Amino acid sequence: MNRPLATSALALILGAGPALADVTPAEVWQSLQDSYEQMGYAVEVGSEDASDEAITVTDVVLTIDGEADAPDMVLTLPEIVLTAVGDGTVRSVVGGQMTLESSAVPEGDSEAVGFSMTMDAPGNETISSGTPEALTHDVAMPTLTMSGRALDNQNEVPLNATLTGVTGSQTVTAAADGASTQTFEGRADAMEAQITASGPSLAAAETPETTPDAPDAPEAPDAPDAPEAPVATAETDDFQATISIADLTMQGDGTSPAGEINFGNQPTQALQAGFGGKGSFGMGATSGSFTASTLTSDGSRNDSEGSFQAAGGTLAVGISADGLSYEGSMTDMTTNLTATDMPFPISYAAAENRFRLAMPIVASDQEQPFALTYVLDGLTLDDAIWQALDPEAALPRDPASLTIDLEGNALLTQNFMDPDFPQQVEPGPDGAAPMPLQPRSLTIKELALDAVGATVDLTGALTFGDDPSQPVGTIEGTFGGINGLLDTLVAMGVVPQEQLMGPRMMMAMFARPVEGSEDQLQTEIEFREGGAIFANGQQIQ
């Protein structure tokens, strides 16, 4: 498994200014080459022109060879000029148009897939100061323009993006044994991106062609006109989108261990040796729109368009031997969708949408923590949707919310970052192959739903042995407005009255009324050793 492409590309682009600077241009360039080689890249230089005050290198090619199905990546820098400023700092400038290409040949295929991209950063410079053991690099790019496309002979997927007002600062501290730590922060005034995708329609390829009449074939008398068979066309499916983000920010830190092990080629070993890092991205006002047109099987076209916007958002990623974490959020979102085959436009909004995933990635015979969180708060639907679903306004239309907040411990028996994860495991005595991630405990911190007048609020804690289907522990909580919701659905004609007997019997089995509270139910589900299950003290299994 190779280093994630986005991380590699960012490191290489920003690293075009010195990643490990020193007091002279020649020493800066040597340190730069050493740092890339430690990261697992092969460095080739077309030519080098050096003096005491400056060094110019041209046709610099940085390559990393992917393993198995992992992609290869090649970054070409036409020119790097490193100049001694005279105050103990070094100024580095990347000249010309940079190119980045990533490609891989999937197993069983003969053609490579991936992307190629050109990057222009006119006016860029990096000022490096400090000592070889503790360096600070200040980066500035008035604009960074990226233009790329997929490596595909049939489908065109060009992407164009421009970042303006890019600034950043990176501090690198090197230890005597070759290990290093770094911190970074940066920002951009805005990002504008456009993507245009088109390719042969799958529906057109599957449409049968018209079979021409044989020459001079006699026409049968009084034969009814036969319907024309559809004719295959070269029509395409098309997609266009634009995205605008204001006030981007980025910060993080990382640690690289000493030695030749690198995360690009040996991720698990690098993590065990101390490799790790975390980064967060912040976004201000965000908006986007898209249009799409696809050919259908009957020869007509389905056209759709949509837009979205949000007040702001965050995205954070962390990785180390302790685990992988990935989380993000958006606030004050609105979304609008229309399409030819949709009976009405879809429009909805939410005050907050947030998620978090944390999980172990290095195998161990000891339990390791995991967590999952998802929050959707203040969800509202457009009147057109309500009119279609509930024209008589029988259901409450208050903002809805959903919260899932879980954490626990699990046993990871295989390294998640290995190329062959998950490996085949020998079946156990019951004939089933054990999962590589085996739960050992689960805490339901919150499981809550509030929608159309009904509420659910559950908490609990479970432990697991070798058989995860037989947990031990208790789940308890309350339900509100369920009976009222069922009665409303009957009145609306959505559910026949005779079909409610089953759901009401199930509720009576698992929940009991809360004394003094109208249409409120409470439940306590207890899982005991040996697989027995009790609901409110009554055994149900």
C-alpha positions as CSV (number, residue, x, y, z in Angstrom):
1,M,0.0,0.0,0.0
2,N,1.5,3.3,-1.0
3,R,1.5,6.6,0.8
4,P,-1.8,8.5,0.1
5,L,-1.4,10.5,-3.1
6,A,-2.7,13.7,-1.7
7,T,-0.1,13.6,1.1
8,S,2.7,12.7,-1.2
9,A,1.8,15.4,-3.8
10,L,1.5,18.1,-1.1
11,A,4.8,17.1,0.5
12,L,6.6,17.2,-2.9
13,I,5.1,20.6,-4.0
14,L,5.8,22.4,-0.7
15,G,9.1,20.6,-0.6
16,A,10.2,22.2,-3.8
17,G,11.4,24.9,-1.5
18,P,14.0,23.4,0.9
19,A,12.6,20.8,3.2
20,L,15.9,20.8,5.2
21,A,17.8,24.0,4.5
22,D,21.3,25.0,5.6
23,V,23.6,28.0,5.4
24,T,24.8,27.6,1.8
25,P,22.8,26.8,-1.4
26,A,24.9,23.7,-2.0
27,E,24.3,22.3,1.4
28,V,20.6,23.1,1.1
29,W,20.3,21.2,-2.2
30,Q,22.2,18.2,-0.7
31,S,19.9,18.2,2.3
32,L,16.9,18.4,0.0
33,Q,18.0,15.4,-1.9
34,D,18.7,13.5,1.3
35,S,15.3,14.2,2.7
36,Y,13.5,13.0,-0.4
37,E,15.5,9.8,-0.5
38,Q,14.7,9.2,3.2
39,M,11.0,9.5,2.2
40,G,11.5,6.8,-0.4
41,Y,11.8,8.8,-3.6
42,A,14.5,8.3,-6.2
43,V,16.0,11.7,-7.3
44,E,17.4,12.3,-10.8
45,V,18.9,15.6,-11.9
46,G,19.4,16.7,-15.5
47,S,22.0,19.3,-14.8
48,E,23.6,21.3,-12.0
49,D,25.3,24.7,-12.1
50,A,26.8,25.7,-8.7
51,S,28.7,28.6,-7.3
52,D,29.4,29.8,-3.7
53,E,26.4,32.1,-3.8
54,A,23.8,30.1,-5.8
55,I,23.0,26.8,-7.3
56,T,20.7,26.0,-10.1
57,V,19.4,22.5,-10.9
58,T,17.3,21.6,-13.9
59,D,15.0,18.7,-14.9
60,V,14.7,17.4,-11.4
61,V,12.6,14.1,-11.4
62,L,11.3,12.6,-8.2
63,T,10.0,9.1,-8.5
64,I,8.4,6.6,-6.2
65,D,7.6,3.1,-7.5
66,G,4.4,1.6,-6.1
67,E,4.2,-2.0,-5.0
68,A,1.6,-4.5,-6.3
69,D,-1.5,-2.5,-7.4
70,A,-0.2,0.7,-5.7
71,P,0.4,3.6,-8.1
72,D,3.7,4.9,-9.3
73,M,4.2,8.7,-8.9
74,V,6.5,11.0,-10.8
75,L,7.0,14.7,-10.1
76,T,9.1,16.8,-12.5
77,L,10.5,20.2,-11.6
78,P,11.9,22.1,-14.5
79,E,14.2,24.3,-12.4
80,I,15.1,25.1,-8.8
81,V,17.3,28.1,-8.0
82,L,18.7,28.4,-4.5
83,T,20.4,31.6,-3.6
84,A,22.2,32.8,-0.5
85,V,20.4,36.0,0.6
86,G,23.3,37.3,2.7
87,D,21.7,37.4,6.1
88,G,22.1,33.7,6.9
89,T,19.0,32.6,5.0
90,V,18.5,30.8,1.7
91,R,15.9,31.8,-0.9
92,S,14.6,29.0,-3.1
93,V,12.4,29.5,-6.2
94,V,10.8,26.8,-8.4
95,G,10.8,27.9,-12.1
96,G,8.7,26.6,-15.0
97,Q,5.7,24.3,-15.0
98,M,5.7,21.4,-12.7
99,T,4.2,18.1,-13.7
100,L,2.8,15.3,-11.6
101,E,1.7,11.9,-12.8
102,S,0.4,8.9,-10.9
103,S,-0.5,5.7,-12.6
104,A,-1.0,2.0,-11.8
105,V,-2.1,-1.1,-13.8
106,P,-4.9,-2.9,-11.9
107,E,-4.6,-6.6,-11.7
108,G,-6.0,-8.2,-14.7
109,D,-5.9,-5.1,-16.8
110,S,-3.4,-4.1,-19.5
111,E,-3.9,-0.3,-19.4
112,A,-2.8,2.1,-16.7
113,V,-5.2,4.2,-14.7
114,G,-4.4,7.3,-12.8
115,F,-4.0,11.0,-13.5
116,S,-1.6,13.6,-14.8
117,M,-1.4,17.2,-13.6
118,T,0.5,20.4,-14.4
119,M,1.1,23.0,-11.7
120,D,2.2,26.7,-12.0
121,A,3.2,28.8,-9.1
122,P,4.5,32.2,-10.5
123,G,6.2,34.3,-7.9
124,N,6.8,31.5,-5.5
125,E,9.6,31.6,-3.0
126,T,10.7,29.9,0.2
127,I,12.9,31.6,2.8
128,S,14.8,29.2,5.1
129,S,16.4,30.2,8.3
130,G,17.9,28.7,11.5
131,T,20.4,25.9,11.8
132,P,20.5,22.5,10.2
133,E,19.2,21.0,13.4
134,A,16.2,23.4,13.7
135,L,15.0,25.1,10.5
136,T,12.1,27.3,9.7
137,H,10.8,27.6,6.1
138,D,8.4,30.4,5.1
139,V,6.6,29.7,1.9
140,A,4.7,32.2,-0.3
141,M,2.8,31.6,-3.5
142,P,0.6,34.4,-4.9
143,T,-1.2,31.8,-7.0
144,L,-1.0,28.0,-7.4
145,T,-2.8,26.8,-10.5
146,M,-3.4,23.1,-11.1
147,S,-4.7,21.5,-14.3
148,G,-5.1,17.7,-14.6
149,R,-6.9,14.9,-16.3
150,A,-7.5,11.2,-15.9
151,L,-5.2,8.8,-17.8
152,D,-8.1,7.4,-19.8
153,N,-8.4,7.3,-23.6
154,Q,-12.2,7.2,-23.6
155,N,-13.3,9.4,-20.8
156,E,-12.3,13.0,-20.4
157,V,-12.1,14.2,-16.8
158,P,-10.2,17.5,-16.7
159,L,-9.8,19.3,-13.3
160,N,-8.7,22.9,-12.9
161,A,-8.1,24.5,-9.6
162,T,-6.5,27.8,-8.4
163,L,-5.4,28.7,-4.9
164,T,-4.7,32.4,-4.2
165,G,-2.7,34.0,-1.5
166,V,-0.9,30.9,-0.3
167,T,1.4,31.3,2.7
168,G,2.9,28.8,5.1
169,S,5.5,28.1,7.6
170,Q,7.3,24.8,8.4
171,T,9.7,24.0,11.2
172,V,11.9,20.9,11.0
173,T,14.0,19.6,13.9
174,A,16.5,16.9,13.2
175,A,18.0,14.6,15.8
176,A,21.6,13.2,15.7
177,D,20.4,9.7,14.7
178,G,18.6,11.1,11.6
179,A,15.1,11.2,13.0
180,S,13.1,14.4,12.5
181,T,10.0,16.1,13.7
182,Q,8.1,18.9,12.0
183,T,5.2,21.3,12.4
184,F,3.5,23.3,9.8
185,E,0.7,25.8,9.3
186,G,-0.5,27.6,6.2
187,R,-3.5,29.3,4.7
188,A,-4.9,30.4,1.3
189,D,-7.3,33.3,0.7
190,A,-9.5,31.2,-1.6
191,M,-9.7,28.1,-3.9
192,E,-11.7,27.8,-7.1
193,A,-12.0,24.5,-8.8
194,Q,-13.8,23.2,-11.9
195,I,-14.2,19.7,-13.1
196,T,-15.6,18.6,-16.5
197,A,-16.2,15.0,-17.2
198,S,-17.5,13.3,-20.3
199,G,-17.3,9.9,-21.9
200,P,-19.2,7.4,-24.0
201,S,-22.6,6.6,-22.6
202,L,-23.1,3.1,-21.2
203,A,-26.7,3.3,-22.3
204,A,-25.7,4.0,-25.8
205,A,-23.3,1.1,-25.8
206,E,-26.1,-1.2,-24.7
207,T,-28.6,0.1,-27.2
208,P,-29.1,-2.5,-30.0
209,E,-28.3,-1.3,-33.5
210,T,-30.9,-1.3,-36.3
211,T,-30.4,-4.2,-38.7
212,P,-30.5,-2.8,-42.3
213,D,-32.9,-4.5,-44.8
214,A,-31.3,-6.8,-47.3
215,P,-30.9,-5.3,-50.7
216,D,-33.8,-5.8,-53.2
217,A,-35.7,-7.7,-50.5
218,P,-39.4,-7.9,-51.6
219,E,-41.8,-6.1,-49.3
220,A,-44.5,-8.3,-47.9
221,P,-47.9,-7.0,-49.1
222,D,-50.2,-5.5,-46.5
223,A,-47.6,-5.9,-43.8
224,P,-48.1,-3.6,-40.9
225,D,-45.4,-1.0,-40.3
226,A,-42.8,-2.4,-37.8
227,P,-41.5,-0.2,-35.1
228,E,-38.0,1.1,-35.7
229,A,-35.4,-0.5,-33.6
230,P,-33.3,2.0,-31.6
231,V,-30.0,2.9,-33.1
232,A,-26.8,2.9,-31.2
233,T,-25.2,6.4,-31.0
234,A,-21.9,7.9,-29.9
235,E,-23.6,10.1,-27.4
236,T,-21.8,10.9,-24.2
237,D,-22.6,11.3,-20.5
238,D,-21.5,14.7,-19.3
239,F,-20.8,16.2,-15.9
240,Q,-19.7,19.7,-14.9
241,A,-19.1,21.1,-11.4
242,T,-17.6,24.1,-9.7
243,I,-16.5,24.5,-6.1
244,S,-15.5,27.7,-4.3
245,I,-13.9,27.7,-0.8
246,A,-12.8,30.8,1.1
247,D,-10.3,31.2,4.0
248,L,-8.6,27.8,3.9
249,T,-6.3,27.0,6.8
250,M,-4.0,24.1,7.5
251,Q,-1.9,23.0,10.4
252,G,-0.3,19.8,11.8
253,D,2.8,18.0,12.9
254,G,4.7,14.8,12.1
255,T,7.5,12.5,13.1
256,S,9.9,10.5,10.9
257,P,12.1,7.8,12.4
258,A,15.7,7.3,11.7
259,G,16.9,4.7,9.2
260,E,15.9,3.7,5.7
261,I,12.3,2.5,6.5
262,N,9.8,4.9,5.0
263,F,6.0,5.0,5.1
264,G,5.7,4.9,1.3
265,N,7.0,1.4,0.9
266,Q,6.8,-0.1,4.4
267,P,3.9,1.6,6.2
268,T,3.5,-0.8,9.1
269,Q,7.2,-1.0,9.8
270,A,7.4,2.8,9.7
271,L,4.6,3.2,12.1
272,Q,6.1,0.7,14.5
273,A,9.4,2.7,14.2
274,G,7.7,5.9,15.2
275,F,6.4,7.5,12.0
276,G,3.2,9.5,12.6
277,G,1.5,12.7,12.0
278,K,-1.7,14.7,12.1
279,G,-3.2,17.5,10.1
280,S,-6.3,19.6,10.1
281,F,-7.9,21.7,7.4
282,G,-10.3,24.5,8.0
283,M,-12.7,26.0,5.4
284,G,-14.7,29.2,5.4
285,A,-17.7,29.9,3.2
286,T,-18.1,27.0,0.8
287,S,-20.3,26.6,-2.2
288,G,-20.6,24.5,-5.3
289,S,-22.9,23.6,-8.2
290,F,-23.1,20.9,-10.8
291,T,-25.0,19.9,-14.0
292,A,-25.2,16.4,-15.5
293,S,-26.7,14.8,-18.5
294,T,-26.9,11.1,-19.1
295,L,-28.4,9.0,-21.9
296,T,-31.1,6.5,-20.8
297,S,-31.9,3.1,-22.3
298,D,-34.9,4.4,-24.2
299,G,-32.7,7.1,-26.0
300,S,-33.9,10.1,-24.0
301,R,-31.7,12.1,-21.7
302,N,-31.8,12.6,-18.0
303,D,-30.6,16.1,-17.1
304,S,-29.9,17.1,-13.5
305,E,-28.4,20.0,-11.6
306,G,-27.8,20.9,-8.1
307,S,-26.0,23.3,-5.7
308,F,-24.8,23.4,-2.1
309,Q,-23.3,25.8,0.3
310,A,-22.1,25.9,3.9
311,A,-20.9,28.5,6.3
312,G,-17.7,26.5,7.1
313,G,-16.2,23.2,7.7
314,T,-13.2,21.2,9.1
315,L,-11.4,18.1,8.1
316,A,-8.7,16.3,10.3
317,V,-6.6,13.2,9.7
318,G,-4.2,11.5,12.1
319,I,-2.1,8.4,11.8
320,S,0.4,6.7,14.1
321,A,1.0,3.2,15.6
322,D,-1.8,4.1,18.0
323,G,-4.3,4.2,15.2
324,L,-6.0,6.1,12.4
325,S,-8.4,8.9,12.9
326,Y,-10.5,10.8,10.4
327,E,-13.1,13.4,11.2
328,G,-14.9,16.4,9.7
329,S,-17.8,18.7,10.0
330,M,-19.9,21.2,8.0
331,T,-22.2,23.9,9.5
332,D,-25.3,25.7,8.1
333,M,-25.6,23.6,5.0
334,T,-28.2,23.8,2.2
335,T,-28.6,21.5,-0.7
336,N,-30.8,21.7,-3.8
337,L,-31.3,19.0,-6.5
338,T,-33.4,18.8,-9.6
339,A,-33.6,16.1,-12.3
340,T,-35.7,15.1,-15.3
341,D,-36.7,11.9,-13.7
342,M,-37.5,13.4,-10.2
343,P,-41.2,14.2,-9.5
344,F,-40.2,17.4,-7.6
345,P,-37.1,19.3,-6.6
346,I,-35.3,18.2,-3.5
347,S,-34.1,20.9,-1.1
348,Y,-32.9,20.4,2.4
349,A,-30.8,22.1,5.1
350,A,-28.9,21.2,8.2
351,A,-27.4,23.2,11.0
352,E,-24.6,20.7,11.5
353,N,-23.2,17.5,10.0
354,R,-20.3,15.9,11.8
355,F,-18.5,12.6,11.8
356,R,-15.5,10.9,13.4
357,L,-13.9,7.5,12.9
358,A,-11.0,6.2,14.9
359,M,-9.6,2.6,14.6
360,P,-6.4,0.6,15.2
361,I,-4.2,-0.1,12.2
362,V,-1.2,-2.1,13.7
363,A,-1.9,-5.6,14.7
364,S,-1.5,-6.5,18.4
365,D,-2.5,-9.2,20.8
366,Q,-3.7,-6.5,23.1
367,E,-7.1,-4.7,22.8
368,Q,-7.0,-1.3,21.1
369,P,-9.6,1.5,21.1
370,F,-12.0,2.4,18.3
371,A,-14.7,5.1,18.0
372,L,-17.5,6.1,15.6
373,T,-19.5,9.3,15.8
374,Y,-22.1,10.7,13.4
375,V,-24.2,13.8,14.1
376,L,-26.9,15.3,11.8
377,D,-28.6,18.2,13.6
378,G,-31.3,20.6,12.6
379,L,-32.4,18.8,9.4
380,T,-35.2,20.6,7.6
381,L,-36.9,19.6,4.3
382,D,-38.3,21.9,1.7
383,D,-42.1,22.4,1.5
384,A,-42.2,20.7,-1.9
385,I,-41.0,17.4,-0.2
386,W,-43.4,17.8,2.6
387,Q,-46.3,18.5,0.2
388,A,-45.5,15.2,-1.7
389,L,-45.1,13.1,1.5
390,D,-47.7,14.7,3.8
391,P,-50.1,17.0,1.9
392,E,-52.4,17.3,4.9
393,A,-49.6,18.4,7.2
394,A,-50.5,15.6,9.6
395,L,-46.8,15.0,10.7
396,P,-44.8,17.5,12.8
397,R,-42.3,19.3,10.6
398,D,-39.9,20.4,13.4
399,P,-36.1,20.1,12.5
400,A,-34.9,16.5,12.9
401,S,-31.7,15.2,14.4
402,L,-29.7,12.0,14.6
403,T,-26.8,11.3,16.9
404,I,-24.6,8.1,16.9
405,D,-21.8,8.1,19.4
406,L,-20.0,4.8,20.0
407,E,-16.6,3.7,21.4
408,G,-15.0,0.5,22.5
409,N,-12.0,-1.8,22.2
410,A,-11.2,-4.4,19.6
411,L,-8.5,-6.9,18.8
412,L,-6.8,-6.3,15.4
413,T,-5.1,-9.5,14.2
414,Q,-3.8,-8.2,10.9
415,N,-2.0,-5.0,9.9
416,F,-4.5,-2.7,8.3
417,M,-1.9,-1.0,6.1
418,D,-0.5,-4.2,4.6
419,P,-1.2,-4.6,0.8
420,D,-3.0,-7.9,1.3
421,F,-5.3,-6.8,4.1
422,P,-7.6,-8.6,4.9
423,Q,-5.7,-11.8,4.5
424,Q,-7.5,-15.2,4.3
425,V,-7.7,-16.7,7.8
426,E,-8.2,-20.3,8.5
427,P,-11.8,-21.1,9.6
428,G,-12.4,-21.8,13.2
429,P,-14.1,-24.9,14.7
430,D,-17.5,-23.5,13.7
431,G,-16.4,-23.3,10.1
432,A,-16.4,-19.5,10.0
433,A,-13.2,-17.4,9.3
434,P,-12.7,-14.9,12.1
435,M,-12.7,-11.2,11.2
436,P,-9.4,-9.4,11.5
437,L,-11.1,-6.7,13.7
438,Q,-12.8,-8.5,16.6
439,P,-14.8,-6.4,19.1
440,R,-14.1,-6.8,22.7
441,S,-16.2,-4.1,24.3
442,L,-18.8,-1.5,23.0
443,T,-20.1,1.6,24.8
444,I,-23.2,3.3,23.4
445,K,-22.5,6.8,24.7
446,E,-25.6,8.1,22.8
447,L,-27.9,6.8,20.1
448,A,-30.6,9.4,19.6
449,L,-33.2,10.2,17.0
450,D,-35.7,13.0,16.9
451,A,-38.0,13.2,13.8
452,V,-41.7,13.6,12.9
453,G,-42.8,13.8,16.5
454,A,-41.0,10.6,17.7
455,T,-37.9,10.4,19.8
456,V,-35.4,7.6,20.6
457,D,-32.7,7.9,23.2
458,L,-30.5,4.8,24.1
459,T,-27.3,4.2,26.0
460,G,-25.5,1.0,27.1
461,A,-22.4,-1.1,27.4
462,L,-21.6,-4.5,26.1
463,T,-18.6,-6.9,26.3
464,F,-17.7,-9.6,23.8
465,G,-15.9,-12.9,24.0
466,D,-14.7,-15.0,21.1
467,D,-18.3,-15.2,19.8
468,P,-19.4,-11.6,19.0
469,S,-23.0,-12.8,18.6
470,Q,-23.3,-13.4,22.3
471,P,-22.5,-10.1,24.1
472,V,-22.9,-9.5,27.8
473,G,-24.2,-6.2,29.1
474,T,-27.2,-3.8,29.1
475,I,-28.8,-1.4,26.8
476,E,-31.4,1.0,28.2
477,G,-33.3,4.0,27.0
478,T,-36.6,5.8,26.3
479,F,-39.0,6.1,23.3
480,G,-41.4,9.0,22.9
481,G,-44.3,9.7,20.6
482,I,-44.2,6.2,18.9
483,N,-47.8,5.4,19.5
484,G,-48.9,8.8,18.3
485,L,-46.7,8.5,15.1
486,L,-48.3,5.1,14.4
487,D,-51.8,6.5,14.8
488,T,-50.9,9.4,12.5
489,L,-49.6,7.0,9.8
490,V,-52.9,5.1,10.0
491,A,-54.9,8.3,9.6
492,M,-52.8,9.2,6.6
493,G,-53.5,5.9,5.0
494,V,-49.8,5.0,4.9
495,V,-50.2,1.9,7.2
496,P,-53.4,-0.1,7.4
497,Q,-54.8,-0.4,11.0
498,E,-54.7,-4.2,10.9
499,Q,-50.9,-4.2,10.3
500,L,-50.2,-2.3,13.5
501,M,-50.8,-5.3,15.8
502,G,-47.4,-6.8,15.2
503,P,-45.4,-3.5,15.9
504,R,-47.5,-2.8,19.0
505,M,-46.9,-6.4,20.3
506,M,-43.2,-5.9,19.8
507,M,-43.2,-2.6,21.7
508,A,-45.1,-4.3,24.5
509,M,-42.5,-7.0,24.7
510,F,-39.4,-4.7,24.7
511,A,-40.7,-1.6,26.4
512,R,-43.1,-0.5,29.2
513,P,-45.0,2.7,29.7
514,V,-43.4,5.5,31.8
515,E,-45.7,6.2,34.7
516,G,-47.1,9.7,34.6
517,S,-45.8,10.4,31.1
518,E,-48.1,10.3,28.1
519,D,-46.9,8.2,25.1
520,Q,-43.5,7.6,26.7
521,L,-41.9,4.1,26.9
522,Q,-38.8,2.9,28.5
523,T,-36.7,-0.3,28.0
524,E,-33.9,-2.2,29.6
525,I,-32.4,-5.0,27.4
526,E,-30.0,-7.3,29.3
527,F,-27.7,-9.7,27.6
528,R,-26.4,-12.5,29.9
529,E,-23.8,-15.2,29.7
530,G,-24.8,-18.1,27.5
531,G,-26.8,-16.0,25.1
532,A,-29.9,-15.3,27.3
533,I,-31.7,-12.0,26.7
534,F,-34.0,-10.3,29.1
535,A,-36.3,-7.3,28.3
536,N,-37.4,-5.4,31.4
537,G,-36.7,-8.4,33.6
538,Q,-38.6,-10.9,31.3
539,Q,-36.6,-13.5,29.4
540,I,-37.2,-13.3,25.7
541,Q,-34.4,-15.6,24.6
